[in-house]
Amino acid sequence: MIATGRKGPARLGICRALPAHDRRVLDDLDQLELTEPGADADAEGLDLLALLDQQLIARLLLRVRWAREQQLQRRAVGLPATALAQENAMLRQYVARLGPDGAGIALAILALSAPAARPLPADPATDR
């Protein structure tokens, strides 16, 4: 069973400055409780996969926005934009949980989180 519980970022108060859409997505994720797919995974299962993809994208965009905000805050106080030790810890965590392919996923996330030449959309729904 996959469950998010009530201790996600929205409940910790770290997302107060997020756009309303992102706060709603987090609230929806806090309520999400899914069971593992069974033998009857048919069209409903495909709908569930589409829903999970939407939620993964929303979470990824949230993480990117949060990382960029931290970078701005670090620069404002004269620190480097990123903490290399934190990025290395993230890479190790992804590899530990997802295997060798996790490194590629982590690197892609870090690349998305870098200061952008183009801004993220204000609402993930506009990025379709």
C-alpha positions in Angstrom: 0.0 0.0 0.0 1.2 3.5 -0.8 0.1 6.2 1.6 1.4 9.7 2.0 0.1 10.4 5.5 -0.2 13.9 7.1 3.5 14.7 7.5 4.3 15.8 3.9 5.7 19.2 3.0 2.3 20.9 3.1 1.8 19.8 6.7 5.3 20.9 7.8 4.6 24.4 6.7 7.4 24.7 4.2 5.1 25.3 1.3 3.2 28.3 2.4 4.6 30.5 -0.4 3.7 28.0 -3.2 1.2 28.7 -5.9 -2.4 27.7 -5.0 -2.3 24.8 -7.5 0.8 23.3 -5.9 -0.8 23.5 -2.5 -3.9 21.8 -3.8 -1.8 19.0 -5.3 0.0 18.5 -2.0 -3.3 18.4 -0.1 -4.6 15.8 -2.6 -1.4 13.8 -2.2 -1.8 13.9 1.6 -5.2 12.2 1.2 -3.9 9.7 -1.4 -4.0 6.0 -0.4 -3.4 3.5 -3.1 -3.1 -0.3 -3.1 -0.6 -2.2 -5.1 -1.9 -3.2 -8.6 -3.6 -6.6 -8.7 -4.5 -9.1 -11.4 -7.5 -7.0 -12.5 -5.3 -4.0 -13.6 -7.2 -3.0 -16.8 -8.3 0.4 -18.0 -8.8 1.5 -14.5 -5.2 0.6 -13.8 -4.2 2.8 -16.8 -6.2 5.7 -15.3 -4.3 5.1 -12.1 -1.0 5.2 -13.9 -2.0 8.5 -15.5 -2.9 9.9 -12.2 0.4 8.8 -10.6 2.2 10.4 -13.6 0.4 13.7 -13.0 1.2 13.6 -9.3 4.9 12.7 -10.0 5.1 15.7 -12.4 3.4 18.0 -9.9 5.8 16.8 -7.1 8.8 17.2 -9.4 7.8 20.8 -10.3 7.3 21.5 -6.6 10.8 20.2 -5.8 12.3 22.2 -8.6 10.6 25.4 -7.4 11.7 24.7 -3.8 15.3 24.0 -4.9 15.5 27.2 -7.0 14.1 29.2 -4.0 16.8 27.8 -1.8 19.4 28.7 -4.3 18.2 32.3 -4.4 18.2 32.4 -0.6 21.7 31.0 -0.4 23.0 33.5 -2.9 21.3 36.3 -1.0 23.5 35.6 2.0 26.7 35.1 0.0 26.8 31.3 -0.1 27.2 29.1 -3.2 23.9 28.4 -4.9 24.0 24.7 -4.0 25.5 22.6 -1.3 27.6 19.9 -3.0 27.3 17.6 0.0 23.5 17.8 -0.2 23.5 17.0 -3.9 25.8 14.0 -3.4 23.6 12.7 -0.6 20.6 13.0 -2.9 22.5 11.0 -5.6 23.4 8.3 -3.2 19.8 8.1 -1.9 18.4 7.6 -5.4 21.0 5.0 -6.3 20.3 3.2 -3.0 16.5 3.1 -3.6 16.4 2.8 -7.4 19.6 1.1 -8.4 22.1 2.4 -11.0 19.3 4.1 -13.0 18.5 6.2 -9.9 21.7 8.2 -10.6 20.4 9.3 -14.0 17.0 10.3 -12.4 18.8 12.3 -9.7 21.0 14.0 -12.2 18.0 14.9 -14.3 16.3 16.4 -11.3 19.4 18.4 -10.3 19.6 19.7 -13.9 15.9 20.8 -13.7 16.6 22.4 -10.4 19.5 24.5 -11.7 18.8 28.2 -12.3 16.8 28.1 -15.5 17.2 29.8 -18.8 13.4 29.5 -19.1 11.1 29.7 -16.1 8.8 26.9 -15.0 5.1 27.4 -15.8 3.1 29.0 -13.1 0.6 26.2 -13.2 1.6 22.6 -14.1 -1.6 22.3 -16.0 -0.3 24.8 -18.6 2.6 22.5 -19.4 0.7 19.9 -21.4 
